[in-house]
Amino acid sequence: MIKKKKLIIIPAYNEQGGIERTVRDILTNAPDFDYVIINDCSTDNTLKVCEKNRFHVINLPVNLGIGGSVQTGYVYAWRNGYDIAVQFDGDGQHNAKYLNAMADKLIKDGLDMVIGSRYIEKEGFQSSGIRRIGIRYFTALIRWLTGKKITDPTSGMRMAGRDVIELYAKNYPKDYPEPESVTVILKKGKKVDELPVIMNAREEGVSSISPRKSVYYMIKVSLAVLLAAVRG
């Protein structure tokens, strides 16, 4: 079997407290993956930590937000001939020990994407009660629009094959992108499945979705998912 070329995309904005631990986890538990950190104009010492440790980093000249950061990673993966690319948070919430199992499932099952889900076996950090309600809502909305049940549609731990890498390199949602981006590829007939994973609670920093932004988030993402389904 030809060895697949695999890349971990780590979007990072003000992750000075978690980025070193994240990379050490990758080097220990997924050493056959390459990685690249996309530093999205962090205002803390994220870039200094990366440079001090000689981590592989792309330093963006302007702040692009989470969607632009992740798309930068997919552009890098596409241009450099990677067969597989996986998004991976820089704050320590994701565990690299699951990456090989995700890659095995992607290849053996002939999938286009594998999503690491907290809600299959319901172990580890499960997010807040309010957010779980929102996640169940998006699960129902995506299933209604595409016929596919995704138990963790907001998961940022998702692995893509070459076809999806190309799609995302050309076009990727800019704002709260996870539910919209999975709807896009499902409507294009891509094969998506999930793998149970355990995630950790955030130890450093704060989430980009504050309680005040929750209503905006629900409305914005709902409209984006609906438009993605209509466009197909």
Residue pairs with C-beta under 8 A, 6 or more apart in sequence:
4 83
4 84
4 103
4 107
5 34
5 81
5 82
5 83
5 84
6 32
6 33
6 34
6 82
6 83
6 84
6 85
6 86
6 103
7 33
7 34
7 35
7 36
7 73
7 76
7 77
7 80
7 82
7 84
7 85
7 86
8 26
8 30
8 33
8 34
8 35
8 36
8 85
8 86
8 88
8 96
8 99
9 35
9 36
9 38
9 70
9 73
9 74
9 76
9 77
9 85
9 86
9 87
9 88
10 19
10 22
10 23
10 35
10 36
10 37
10 38
10 73
10 88
10 89
10 90
11 38
11 40
11 66
11 69
11 70
11 73
11 87
11 89
11 90
12 19
12 37
12 38
12 39
12 40
12 42
12 46
12 69
12 90
13 39
13 40
13 41
13 42
13 46
13 63
13 66
13 69
14 42
14 43
14 44
14 46
14 205
15 22
15 42
15 44
15 46
15 90
15 91
15 204
15 205
16 42
16 44
16 45
16 46
16 48
16 49
16 204
17 91
17 203
17 204
17 205
18 90
18 91
18 92
18 203
18 204
18 205
19 37
19 46
19 49
19 50
19 55
19 90
20 49
20 53
21 92
22 88
22 89
22 90
22 91
22 92
22 94
23 35
23 37
23 53
23 55
25 92
25 95
25 96
26 33
26 35
26 88
26 96
26 99
28 96
29 95
29 96
29 97
29 99
30 96
30 97
30 99
30 100
32 100
33 86
33 96
33 99
34 56
34 82
35 56
35 88
36 56
36 57
36 58
36 73
36 76
37 50
37 55
37 56
37 57
37 58
37 90
38 57
38 58
38 60
38 69
38 70
38 72
38 73
39 46
39 47
39 50
39 57
39 58
39 59
39 60
40 60
40 63
40 64
40 65
40 66
40 68
40 69
41 60
41 61
41 62
41 63
46 90
47 57
47 59
49 55
50 57
51 57
58 72
58 73
58 76
60 68
60 69
60 72
64 71
64 72
64 174
65 174
65 175
66 175
66 176
66 177
66 208
67 172
67 173
67 174
67 175
67 177
68 172
68 174
70 87
70 168
70 172
70 177
71 168
71 169
71 172
73 85
73 87
74 85
74 160
74 165
74 168
74 169
74 172
75 169
77 85
77 165
77 169
78 165
78 166
78 169
79 169
82 162
82 165
83 161
83 162
84 103
84 106
84 159
84 160
84 161
84 162
84 165
85 159
85 160
85 165
86 99
86 102
86 103
86 157
86 158
86 159
86 160
87 156
87 157
87 158
87 159
88 94
88 96
88 99
88 156
88 157
89 156
89 157
91 202
91 203
91 204
91 205
92 200
92 202
92 203
92 204
93 125
93 156
93 199
93 200
93 201
93 202
94 116
94 156
94 157
94 197
94 199
94 200
95 197
95 198
95 199
95 200
98 116
98 157
98 195
98 197
99 159
101 195
102 114
102 116
102 159
102 195
103 114
103 159
105 111
105 114
105 193
105 195
106 112
106 113
106 114
106 159
106 161
109 191
109 193
110 191
111 161
111 191
111 192
111 193
112 160
112 161
112 163
112 164
112 185
112 190
112 191
112 192
113 158
113 159
113 160
113 161
113 164
113 182
113 185
113 190
113 191
113 192
113 193
114 158
114 159
114 192
114 193
114 194
114 195
115 150
115 152
115 153
115 155
115 157
115 158
115 159
115 182
115 192
115 193
115 194
115 195
116 152
116 155
116 157
116 158
116 159
116 194
116 195
116 196
116 197
116 199
117 150
117 151
117 152
117 155
117 194
117 195
117 196
117 197
118 124
118 125
118 126
118 127
118 152
118 155
118 197
118 198
118 199
119 126
119 135
119 151
119 152
120 151
120 152
120 194
120 195
120 196
121 196
123 196
123 198
124 197
124 198
124 199
124 200
125 198
125 199
125 200
125 201
126 132
127 135
130 211
130 214
131 154
131 209
134 154
134 214
134 217
134 218
135 152
135 153
135 154
137 218
138 153
138 154
138 179
138 221
138 225
139 149
139 150
139 151
139 152
139 153
141 179
141 222
141 225
142 148
142 149
142 150
142 153
142 179
142 182
142 183
142 186
142 225
143 149
143 150
145 183
145 187
145 225
145 226
145 229
146 183
146 186
146 187
146 229
148 186
148 192
150 182
150 192
150 194
151 194
152 194
153 178
153 179
153 182
154 178
154 179
155 178
156 178
157 197
157 199
158 178
158 182
160 168
163 190
164 185
164 190
167 184
167 185
167 188
168 181
172 181
173 180
173 181
173 184
173 224
173 228
175 220
175 224
176 209
176 217
176 220
176 221
176 224
179 221
179 224
179 225
180 221
180 224
180 225
180 228
182 192
183 225
183 228
183 229
184 228
184 231
185 192
186 192
187 228
187 229
187 231
187 232
188 232
209 217
